[in-house]
Structures are given as structure tokens and as C-alpha cells.
């Protein structure tokens, strides 16, 4: 077996916020991880769907970004976008 080639192997202190809320169309169970790793963006994990994305305020304004990342309808993504805008 050849030697493993690491691109990086870092350990970093992070802050994680767990939040659950009920929108008009769907319940959201999120883990929001803050770290210096992603240049001020947050790692947002949707625990129910096992999907995640690295999101900054600029990504929230990108059409279709949340819909694609979390496999959401426009209405569901709008609820998530509204919450994340408040957070960021």
C-alpha cells in the first residue's frame, strides 16, 4: 500500500449552533458551524435531509442556490433564506 497523501489535516476550534424551527411548508433542523476555515461563511447542515452547504450572505442572494443545495421548493427555500439572512 502506498503512503497516504494529505492535502491538509487540521484541527480547529469551532462554534456550532443547533436550531430547529417550523416554517409554513417544512420543519428545519439545522446545525450551523462557524469557523475561520471558510472565510467568514457558515457550514449549514440540514440534519433531516443530510445535506449541507457553505453559505455566506452573498450566496443567499444567488438565485436557486438554496433550492439546489438542499433540494427545496422555492417556498421552502424562501423560509430558510429568510432565517439565514437574520443569522448572517
C-alpha positions, 0 to 999 in steps of 0.5 A: 500500500502506498503512503497516504497523501494529505492535502491538509489535516487540521484541527480547529476550534469551532462554534456550532449552533443547533436550531430547529424551527417550523416554517409554513411548508417544512420543519428545519433542523439545522446545525450551523458551524462557524469557523475561520476555515471558510472565510467568514461563511457558515457550514449549514447542515440540514440534519433531516435531509443530510445535506449541507452547504457553505453559505455566506450572505452573498450566496443567499442572494444567488438565485436557486442556490438554496433550492439546489443545495438542499433540494427545496421548493422555492417556498421552502427555500424562501423560509430558510433564506429568510432565517439565514439572512437574520443569522448572517 
